[in-house]
Amino acid sequence: MAGPPRVVARARTAVRAHLTARLEQLADDTGAGHLSPRVLVGVSGGADSLALLATTAWVAARMGLETEALIIDHGLQADSEGVAERAAEASRRLGAAHTTIRRVEVGTAGAGGVENAARRARHAAFTQRLDETGALALLLGHTLDDQAEQVLMGLARGGGPRAMAGIPPVRGAILRPFLGAERDESTALRRADTEEICRVHDVEWWEDPMNEDPALLRSAVRHRVLPLLREVLGEQIDENLARAAALIGPDVEHLDAEAAARLEELRRDGGELREDGDLLLLDAYALASVPAALRTRILRDASRRAEQEAGTPSDKSLLRRHVLAAEALVVSWHGQAGVPLPGRIEVARRDGLLVWRRLDP
């Protein structure tokens, strides 16, 4: 008896590897007892997400799990409701035990434009549904092509290692199997692979018109920049960019985890030195002794945490100049004024402490 087409088998291997790793992780987590045997799949109606849904439904059923298609309607196109309904119908035909459509309000674009605004709204809906269902994982259909595009966009924006690491294959409960299983690059899928999987399953996919909009950076990278790079540097450029992200990613994760641990060690209550409006306090002298690679991460994370605690989120991004100015309060202290940050907060030095506080209205 002939097995499935090779591309289908590769996709199944990738999904099975990611779900198995997630189950092994949860087996050691004493706080995971409330989770249900359900996996969510983010479905847009495009080839990537429908191929992932078909693959996950097949694999999950054989692992004793049920699959839910989670369709996010951003309302950005005239027929977005119809697109969502057709995606739900396709998901049911492909084996989803449950389908859920969530309509989100993208709101004002703010920093990063409409793409980032839609992404934030989408991920908020993902998090909410994970909480509602107790699902053990949410799977998303990003491919190697998406990874190559993401790395290029990060470089174009002057990003550091985190930007060059691209899209994480795993982040908590969010899994992206088509970016490849750990230590097995052969399981990474291309966009053409997901289209082939859809053809195998005889399912039509939706082409998002935003992917063709030349005004959007990702579209320009996809249709203009990468084709030129392939012509000049060779067809392997997509794989090489994705491989670079895979090499950098573990280092970034390690440094981020170490910075998070150091941040907790450096936190101080402030006692009598604490003032009204203070949000977060760190030991400035101890922070000065931390290696620069960790120190800047600590300052970035502390600034973002303080903004959240202040409850005054901004559509402006925390930039490197903000972090460097905050670092100067630690390593080049000469009595300078505090540094205003996004979210109507500032960081200043006071009595040997680095203090994030609310700015007066």
N, C-alpha and C positions, 0 to 999 in steps of 0.2 A: 504494500500500500504506500503510495507516494506521500511524502510529508508536505508541509506547507511551503509556499515559495520562500526562497532564502531571506528576502527582506522581511517577511512576516515572522520567520523564525528568529531573526536578529532582534526585532522589536520585542518579541515575547521574552527573549533572554534578558534584554535590558530591563523590562518592567519587572520580571520575576526577581532579578538581582536587587533592584531597589526596594521592592516590597519585602523581600527576605531580610535585607539589612535593617529595614525599619522595624520589623517584628522582633528581630534579635535585640535591637536597641531597647524596645519597649519591654521585653522580657526581663531586663535588668532594672527597669524603672518602677519603683514601688508606688509611684503616684499615677500609674497608667491604668489602674484597674477599672476606671470609669469609661474607658474608650470602648467603642462598639466595633464589631467586625465589618466595618464599612470603609470604603475608600471613595473619595470624591475625585472627579476628573473635571478640570476646567474646560468647558467646551464653548468655542466661538462659532462653530459651523465651518471653520476653515479646515484644510486638509490635515494640518498638524494635529489639531485637537481631536478630530474625528478618528484619525488613525490611532491616536493614543487611547481613545475611548474603546474602540474595537479591540485593541490589544489588551487593555486592562480588564475589560469584561471577561475575556477568554481566560486570562491568567488568574484573575481574582477568584473566579468560580472554582477553579481547580485548587485553590488555596483555602477554600472555605470562607471566602469573603464576598460581600456584595458591593456592587458598583453603583454610584450615583453620578449622573451627569449634572454638573452645576453650570448653568448658562447665564452669563452676565449680559444684560441688555444696557448698553451705555446711552442709548438714545441719540447717537451722533449721526445716524443716517435716517432718511425719510422712512424706510421700511424696516427699521431695526426690530420692531415687534415681530414682523413676519419672519425675519432672519432667525430670531430666537425660537420661534415656534417650529420652524423647519429644522433647526438644530436639535430641538427636543425630540421631534419625530424620528430623525435619523439616529439619535442616540438610543431610542427604544428599539429600533430595528437592529442595532448593532449589539444589543444585549444588556443595556443599562437596566438595572432593577428599579431605579428611581430616577426621575428627572425633576430638576428644580430650576425655575427661571427667576432671577433676581434683577430688577430694574434699579439702576443706580443713577444718582445725580452727579454728573461730572463737575458741574460748577465752573467757576472761573479758572482759567488755565494756570495763572501764576507762574512760578519758576518752572522751567522745563517745558512749557507749552501744553497743548491739549493732550499730547501723548502721555506725559507724566501725570496730568490730572486724571486721565482715564485709568492709568495704572494704579494710582492711589485709591480711587474709588473701587476698582476691581478687587484689590487686595484687602480692602476693608470688608467687602462682601465675602471674600474667601474666609477671612478670619472669623467672621460672624457665623458662617455656616459650619465651620469646623467646631466651634463652640456649641452650636445648636445640636449637632448630630453626634458629637463625640467620635467622629470619624478618626481613624488612626493615621490617615495621610490624605494629602491633596496632591494630585499629580497634574503637571502642566506640560504642554507639548512643545517646548522650545527645542529647536534642532541645532545641529552644528552650524548651520548657516546663520541662525540668530546669534549664536555665540561669536562668530567671526565679526558680524556687524556690530555687536555690542563692544567688543574690544577696540575696534576702529573708532567708534564714537567716543569711547573713553579717552583714547589717545588724542583725538581731535580737540577734546575739551581740556587737555592738559592734566588729565587725571593721574593719580599715583597708582601704587600697586593694587589697591582695591578696585579701581576702574579697569586696570589691565587684567584682573582676575575674571572679569566678565560676569556672567550669570552663574550663580552657584548651583551645581547639580543637586545639592541637598542643603536645605536650610530648615532645621527643625522638622516640622511635619510636612513641609513642601518638598516634593520630589520632582525632578525633571529627568526622567529616564532616558529620553532621546539625546541628552547631552553625553551619554555614555556611562557605563557602570565603572566603579572605581577599579583602576588597574586593568581595564579592558577597553581600549579605544575602539575596538571593532564593533562595539555595540552602539556607538554614536551614529545617529541617523541624519541624513540630509533632507532638505525640503522635497527633493524629487522622490526620496524613499517614501515619505508619508503620502504623497500623491499616488504612488504605486500601490500602497496598502489600501487606499480608498478604492482604487480600481479593482483590486482583488475582491473587496467586499461589495463591489457594485454600488457604491454610495457617491452621490454628487456632493461636492464641497462648495462653500461660498468664498468668493474672492473679495476681501475687504478693500473698498475703494481707497481707504487711507493709505494702503500699501503702495498705491500708484501716485500719490500726491507729491509732486516734486518739491513742494514747500517744506515738507517734513524731512528732518535730517535722516532718519532711518531709511526712508524711501530713496533719498539721494545716494546714500551709501550703497544700498542694495542694487540700484539700477544704473548708477554712474561710476561710483568709486571702485567697487569690487570688480566689475567687469574690466576696468582699466588695469587694476592690479593683477588680475589673472593674465591679461595680455602681456604685461611687462615682467611680472615675477613668476608666472607659471600657474597652472590650474590648481596646484596644491596649496595656494595661499590661504584658502579657507581653513583647511585642515591644520596648517601651521599656526594660524592665529588662535584657533581653538586649543591647540596643544600648548601654546604659550600660556593661555588662561589656566589650563589644567595644571601646569607646572607652578604657576604663581599662587593659585588658589589656596593650597594647604598652608603655605607660609603666611598668607594674609590671615587665614582663620586662626593660626597659632598665635600670631601677634595680637590679633583682636581679643582673643580669649585671655591672653596674659595681661593686656591692658585693662580689661574689665575687672580682673582679679585685683590688680594693683589699685585701680580706682577705689574699690571698696576698702582696701587697706589704708588708703590715704585720706579717707573721709573723716571729718572731725565734727563733733557736735557744736563746738564753739563756746559752750557754757555762757559765762557772763559776757563774752565778747560777741555773742550773737545779737544781731539787730533785727528789727522789724523789716520785712522785705527780703531777708536772706533766704536763699533757696538751697544752696549747696556750698559746703566749705571743704577745702582740701589743705593739707599741710604743705605750704609752699617750699619749706626747706627740704622736706623729704622728697617732694616732687622734683626738685632741682637735681637730685642724685640719680634719678631714673634715666636710663638711656634715651636718647632723643627719639628713636623710632617708637618707643612706648609712650614717651611723654606727650608727643603730639597727638597720639591716639587717645590718651587719657583726657587731654584738653578738649578734643573734638567730642568725645562721648559725654563728658561732663557738661559741656555747653548744650548739647542736644537734650540731655536729661533735665537740665535746669529749665530749658524752654518748655518742655512738657509739663514740668511741675508748676511753672508759672501759669499755665493754662491760657497762654496768649500766642498760639502758633502763628508763624509767619509764612507767607508764600515766597519769602526770600531764602536763599540757600546759605548755610554756613560755609564760608569760603576759607581758602588757605590763609589769606591775609588776616582773617579773624583769629585763626589758630596761632599764627606766628606772633601776632600782637599780644595774645594771651600768654604765649610762651615767654615773651620778653619780660612780662611781669615776674616771671620765675627766675630766669637766668641772666637778665640784664636789668635788674631792679634799681632804679635811681629816683623813686618817688613819682613816677609818671601817673597820669590819670587812668581811670578805668577804661575798658574797651567796650563800646556798645556792640551788642550782638543781635541777630534776628530774634524776633519775638518780644521786643521791648524789655530786654534784660541787658545787664552788663556784667563783666567780670572785672574785679579790682583786687588789689592787694591791701590787706589790713592786718596789722599785728601778727605778721608771720603766716597769715592764712590767705589762700586764694579764695575769693568769695564771689559767687554768682548771686546776683540780687535783681529784684524787679526795679525797673526804672519808673520814676514818678510819671503819671499820666500827663 
